[in-house]
Amino acid sequence: MARQRDLAGDLELTVDRRTFLKRGLFGGALLALGGVGLGLWPGQEIAAPLRSLKILEPKAFQVLVAAATRIVVAPGADPVQIAHTVDESLTYAVPEAKKDFNGLLLLLENALAGLVLDGRPVPFTRVGGEAQDEVLLAWRDSALTVRRCGYHALRKICLAAHWSQEASFASLPYAPPTGLNANAYPDSKWGAS
């Protein structure tokens, strides 16, 4: 009798396990399918490139334009030109850095990553300006080092790209140097010999 009770208990436990596994497998497949869908959800085209891209993927270019719009708030900042300046500067980077920067931008855009990490089931380029600010702040303050470092790299490269453009000099409170002439300082080590 005790043996029958043990077998009945084992059978009940087996059925529960099987039901759980079936439901778990179905739920897992549904989540995976939804995750793939979220990961493949296309972003919004923000601006057309002014010239052919050298390093940035087209989708990454759109994310960079959106991010530069939120990061560089200086008067007269042109996010499309900033993205092109970044693209040009990446030609000097090692192949791993080029790949990593494109990957960083695509991770920022990815709706599945946004859902898992921030509760945002929408690509970065499809959310409004204030929501993009919140996403960037979440990256800045994240417990994950990759997101914090990614935010700072993105911020610094966008700001550097903006302030390296001659058009940005007009908003500065001083006149920047215009074309240094080596003969202007003949007594210094920078002068002509």
N, C-alpha and C positions, 0 to 999 in steps of 0.2 A: 504494500500500500504506500509506504513512504517512497519506494522506488518509483511508483507511478506518479506521485506528486512531483518528484524531482524531474521526471521526464516531461510532465505537463508544463512545469515551470520553464524548463529549457525550451520546449516547443513555443511557448508564449513569447519568451525572450527572443527566439529566432524569428518569429513572425514580426515582432516589433522592430527587430534589427533590419529585416528585409524591407518592411514598409518604410522605415527611416531611410534606408539606402536608396530605395526607388525614388522617394520624394527628394532626397538629397541630390541624387544624380540629375533628376529632372530640374530641380531648382538651380543646381550648378550649371547645367546646360543653358537654362534660361538666362542666368546671370552672364555667362560667357557670351551668349548671343547678343544680349543687350550691351555688354561691354564692347564687343567688336563694333556694334552699331554706333555707340557713343564715340569710340575711337576713330571711326571713319566719317563722322559727321563733318561735312565740309565747313570751313570757316567762311567768313564774309570777305569779299574783295574790297579792300579799303581804297587802294589807289593803284593805278597801272604804273609799272616801272617806266622811267623816262628813257632808259637805255637797257641794253642786255645785261643780265646779271652775271657776275663772274663766279661767285662762291655761293651766295644765298640761293636756296631753293625758292621757287615762286611762293609757296605757302608760307615759308619762313619770312620772306620779304614782307608779306601782308601783316604777319604778327609783329615784326619789327616796326613797321610804320605805326601800327596801333599802339605799341608800347612807347615809342618815341613821342607820340602825341601826348601821352600821359606823363612821361618822365621829364621832357624838356619843355618847360612852360615859359621860357624867355620870350620876350617880344620878337616877332618875326621868325620864330623857329619853323623850319620847313621839315616835317617828318619824312617826307619822301626823299629829300636831299640828304637827310641824316642817314636814312637806310642805305642810300647809294654810297655815301662816304664810308659807312661801316663795311659794305660789300667790297669796296675798293681796298680798304685797310686789311681785310681778311686775306687778300691775295698774298700778303707777306707772312701770314701765319703758317705754322706747320700743319700738315694734313690732319692730324688728330684734333687740333684746335678748330679747324674749319668744320669738321664733322660734328664735334661737340657743340659748337655754337648753333649750327642748324638744329641739332637734337634738342638743345635747350629751348629754342623758340618753338619747336614742334611740341615739346612737353608742356610749355605754357599754354599752347593752343588746345591741347587734347582735352576733350570733354570728359572722357572716362577718368583721367588723372584729376581733373577739376572736381568731379563728383566725389571720388574717393578721398582726396586731400582737403577739399574746401566746401563740399556740398554744392558745387556749381556744375550742373549737368549740361553746360552749354560751352561751345568753343569761346576762347578769349575774344576773338574778333567779333563775335556776335552779341556780346553783352555791352551795355551802355557805359559811358565814360566813368561814372561814379563807381559802378561795379568793377570796372577794370582797375580803378585806383585801389579798391578793396582787395582784389586778387594780388596786385603788386605788393601791397602792404602785408598780405598773408605770406607771400614769398619772403619778404624782407624779415618778418618776425617768426618764420617757421622754425620748428625744432629740428627739421631735416637740414643738414649742412649743405646738401646739393642745391636745395632751393634758396637758402640764404646766399650762398656763393653765386648762384645763377642770377639772383636779383642784382647783387652788387656789380657783377660783371656787365650785365645788361645796362644798368644805370650809368656806369662809368663810360662804357663805350659810346652810348648815345650822347652823353654830355660832351665827351671829347670830340665826337664827330661834329656836333653843333658848333662848339667854340673854335674848331679848326677851320671853319668856313669863313672866308673874308666877309661875307654878308653879315655875320654875327658881330663884327667889330663895331658897327654903328651904334649898338646898344650899350657899349662899354663907356664908362665915364672918362676915358682917356684915349688919346690917339695911339694906336699900336704902331710899331715900327713898320715902315714900308720898304721892303727890299734892302737889306744891309749890303753895303758896298765894302768889299775887303780893303779898298784903298782909303776909306774914311778913317781908319784907325791904324796908321802906318807904324806907330810905336808899340802897338800891342802884339801879342803872340797871334792874334787873329788876322792881323794885317798882311798885306802882300809882302813877300820877301824879295 
